[in-house]
Amino acid sequence: MQIEPMAVIVIFYLYLLARWQYVKRPFFYLIGAAGILFAMAGDFFGLGQATIKVRMIFQIIGQLVAFVGVVAACFGAKLPGVEVPLEGYKQQEQ
């Protein structure tokens, strides 16, 4: 029995939806959810033999975006370039 990687990511997103207190950055959660939709849109191209490569590209990109989105949404430390301290800008202006 083989578990598909996209199923694991979808289950993790549903778990975070139920346990919203673990999500530190909701914007990245939303970007990851868009990655899941992008991967599922790739299944639309799986209708013929010639479009299998297009489907695989959509699924790989969608899975990567969803995985990075969920990791960035739950990561507890500061992410470089994401969280800019506003106090630092106020002190520099004075």
Backbone as a ProteinNet text record, in pm:
[ID]
protein_1_A
[PRIMARY]
MQIEPMAVIVIFYLYLLARWQYVKRPFFYLIGAAGILFAMAGDFFGLGQATIKVRMIFQIIGQLVAFVGVVAACFGAKLPGVEVPLEGYKQQEQ
[TERTIARY]
84.1	0	88.4	63.9	143.9	60.1	114.8	47.3	98.5	8.6	47.4	89.4	197	244.8	141.8	61.5	-38	-144.2	-173.9	-272.1	-221.5	-93.9	-36	-43.4	-13.1	-17.5	-160.3	-255.8	-396.1	-444	-406	-444.9	-384.5	-258.3	-194.4	-263.1	-303.2	-375.9	-511.2	-580.1	-707.8	-688	-579.5	-548.4	-522.8	-446.2	-419.5	-545.4	-637	-763	-842.4	-833	-901.7	-826.6	-694.3	-610.5	-542	-620	-571	-465.2	-456.4	-360	-216.2	-192.5	-57	-9.6	-100.6	-65.3	-17	109.2	168	152.4	150.8	142.2	30.9	-89.3	-202.1	-182.9	-104.3	-82.6	-12.4	85.9	155.4	65	-24.6	-122.8	-210	-249.9	-333.2	-256.8	-130	-48	-33.7	-13.1	-3.1	-132.9	-245.1	-374.1	-391.3	-339.6	-342.5	-253.5	-144.3	-59.1	-131.2	-213.2	-292.9	-390.9	-453.9	-546.4	-473.6	-350.9	-271.3	-238.4	-204.6	-174.5	-298.6	-412.6	-535.6	-579.4	-544.6	-575	-494.6	-381	-301.4	-372.3	-462.3	-538.9	-632	-667.3	-749.9	-676.9	-542.6	-464	-429.7	-471.9	-440.7	-535.2	-603.6	-704.1	-644.6	-534.5	-475.5	-332.2	-278.6	-142	-40.2	-71.5	23.6	37.4	-59	-57.1	-10.3	47.4	92.6	206.9	294.9	406.3	356.5	255.4	197.7	136.3	65.6	5.7	111.7	220.7	328.2	392.6	411.2	470.4	377.9	249.2	152.8	154.4	157.3	154.9	282	396.7	522.6	529.8	495.7	498.7	396.5	277.6	174.9	214.3	275.4	318.7	430.4	524.1	632.1	579.6	489.3	431.8	351.2	275.2	195.7	284.3	391.5	480.6	552.9	607	676.5	577.7	457.1	355.7	320.5	306.8	269.8	387.5	509.1	625.4	641.7	628.4	642.3	527.8	410	296	311.4	376.6	386.8	521.4	619.4	753.5	751.8	807.7	797.8	896.1	1010.4	1111.9	1082.3	1161.5	1144.4	1200.3	1128.4	1174.4	1240.8	1359.4	1426.3	1351.2	1333.7	1265.3	1115	1060.5	915	864.5	924.5	879.3	976.3	931.2	1014.1	973.4	1066.2	1029	1000.8	881.9	844.3	916.6	954.2	1022.6	1157.6	1225.4	1354.8	1344.8	1238.1	1220.1	1188.1	1111.3	1076.6	1199.8	1288.7	1408.2	1504.5	1511	1601.4	1556.8	1426.6	1376.5	1409.6	1421	1443.3	1583.1
-118.2	0	124.2	212.7	333.7	454.7	538.2	661.2	773.9	846.3	954.6	1076.7	1145.4	1260.2	1372	1390.1	1497	1468	1340.8	1305.2	1341.9	1324.2	1359.1	1509.9	1586.6	1732.3	1780.1	1723.6	1763	1729.4	1613.8	1576.6	1672.9	1712.7	1807.2	1943.4	1987.7	2114.3	2106.9	1995.7	1980.8	1978.3	1916	1915.5	2057.6	2135.7	2273.9	2359.8	2326.3	2399	2375.4	2253.5	2222.8	2278.3	2284.1	2334.7	2463.5	2568.1	2692.2	2760.3	2726.6	2791.8	2758.8	2655.2	2620	2701.4	2769.6	2848.2	2985.3	3015.9	3144.1	3250	3206.8	3298.3	3251.7	3307.2	3262.6	3288.9	3389.6	3418.1	3301.6	3241	3127	3003.7	2992	2883.8	2897.5	3020.1	3045.2	3018.1	3056.2	3028.7	2877.5	2803.7	2658.5	2594.7	2649.1	2597.6	2622.5	2734.9	2760.6	2661	2618.8	2516.1	2383.2	2350.1	2227.6	2236	2351	2368.6	2361.2	2413.1	2407.2	2262.2	2182.7	2041.3	1965.1	1999.2	1932.5	1976	2098.3	2143.8	2064.7	2011.1	1928.1	1799.8	1752.7	1632.3	1655.6	1779.7	1812.6	1778	1789.3	1762.3	1614.3	1532	1390.4	1309.8	1373.7	1305.4	1227.1	1273	1204.6	1163.4	1084.1	1035.7	1147.3	1244.5	1350.6	1454.4	1460.4	1564.4	1513.5	1396.1	1340.9	1425.2	1474.1	1556.6	1688.7	1746.3	1871.1	1846.7	1734.4	1699.3	1680.8	1614.3	1591.3	1722.9	1815.2	1944.8	2022.2	2022.8	2090.7	2029	1897.4	1831.8	1857.1	1854	1877.3	2020.1	2116.6	2256.4	2279.4	2225.2	2241.2	2177.5	2059.5	1993.3	2070.8	2123.4	2202.4	2329.4	2398.5	2520.9	2489.1	2381.2	2343.7	2304.9	2231.5	2190.8	2310.3	2395.9	2514.6	2606.6	2616.7	2699.7	2650.6	2520.1	2467.4	2475.9	2457	2469.8	2614.8	2708.8	2850.5	2897.5	2840.2	2881.2	2837.1	2725.3	2670.2	2693.6	2740.2	2756.6	2861.8	2829	2916.6	3030.8	3018.9	3123.9	3230.8	3337.8	3444.1	3399	3431.9	3402.3	3526.9	3512.8	3630.8	3687	3816.9	3882.9	3881.1	3816.3	3806.7	3900.3	3894.1	3974.2	4089.7	4207.8	4326.7	4397.1	4417.5	4486.5	4634.1	4677.1	4815.7	4910.1	4863.4	4948.7	4993.2	4907.7	4942.3	5057.2	5059.6	5168.5	5299.3	5291.6	5413	5472.3	5388.6	5439.1	5498.5	5443.5	5495.3	5633	5657.2	5785.6	5899.2	5873.5	5979.3	6025.9
0	0	0	-91.9	-104.9	-66.8	19.8	59.6	-28.5	-85.4	-173.3	-91	-130.6	-51.4	-39.5	-142.2	-137.3	-31.1	-9.6	92.9	232.2	256.2	385.8	408	304.4	315.9	339	269	285.9	427.2	479.6	615.8	716.8	694.2	784.8	779.1	660.4	648.7	719.8	707.8	778	929.3	974.6	1117.9	1167.6	1089.2	1130.4	1126.1	1038.6	1034.8	1162.9	1216.8	1341.6	1462.8	1454.6	1564	1519	1505.3	1448.4	1535.8	1664.1	1752.4	1714.4	1636.8	1594.3	1473.9	1407.4	1289	1336	1306.7	1346.5	1237	1112.2	997.8	904	920.5	837.4	688.4	652.6	510.6	441.3	507.4	448.2	443.9	539.9	536.5	411.2	381.2	263.6	134.1	130.5	11.6	-8.3	99.9	89.2	42.6	88.5	42.4	-107	-154.8	-299	-373.5	-310.4	-370.3	-382.8	-284	-292.4	-409.2	-424.5	-537.3	-671	-675.3	-797.4	-832.3	-730.9	-755	-799.9	-742.3	-783.6	-922.8	-961.8	-1097.7	-1199.3	-1157.7	-1246.6	-1286	-1201.2	-1235	-1352.7	-1377.4	-1493.5	-1623	-1620.4	-1739.8	-1754.8	-1665.1	-1672.9	-1758.7	-1849.7	-1929.6	-2046.1	-2100.9	-2215.6	-2189	-2278.6	-2262.9	-2285.4	-2369.6	-2402.9	-2291.8	-2203.4	-2099.9	-1964.2	-1958.9	-1831.8	-1773.8	-1860.1	-1811.2	-1754.2	-1815.9	-1764.3	-1627.9	-1613.3	-1484.4	-1377.5	-1412.2	-1315.2	-1272.3	-1366.3	-1332.2	-1238.4	-1267.7	-1180.5	-1040.8	-1032.6	-902.4	-823	-887.9	-816.6	-764.2	-847.5	-803.7	-691.8	-705.8	-602.9	-470.7	-475.6	-352.9	-283.5	-361.4	-302.4	-237.3	-304.1	-248.3	-122.1	-124.5	-7.5	110.3	84.9	193.3	254.4	169.4	221.2	292.6	242.7	308.4	446.8	463.3	594.2	692.2	643.3	731.5	775.4	682.3	716.5	805.7	790.4	872.2	1016.9	1041.1	1175.7	1242.2	1168.6	1222.9	1332.4	1447.1	1563.7	1566.4	1502	1506	1401.1	1405.8	1307.3	1173.4	1068.5	933.8	875.6	819.8	764.5	644.9	645.6	535.2	545	646.5	659.3	767.3	881.9	994.7	1016.4	984.1	998.6	1127.9	1220	1344.4	1317.9	1352.9	1329.2	1423.9	1542.3	1638.7	1584.2	1511.4	1454.8	1355.2	1277.6	1182	1252.3	1359.3	1432.9	1500.7	1549	1614.5	1512.3	1392.8	1291.5	1240.3	1237.6	1189.5	1284.7	1412.7	1511.7	1517.3
[MASK]
++++++++++++++++++++++++++++++++++++++++++++++++++++++++++++++++++++++++++++++++++++++++++++++

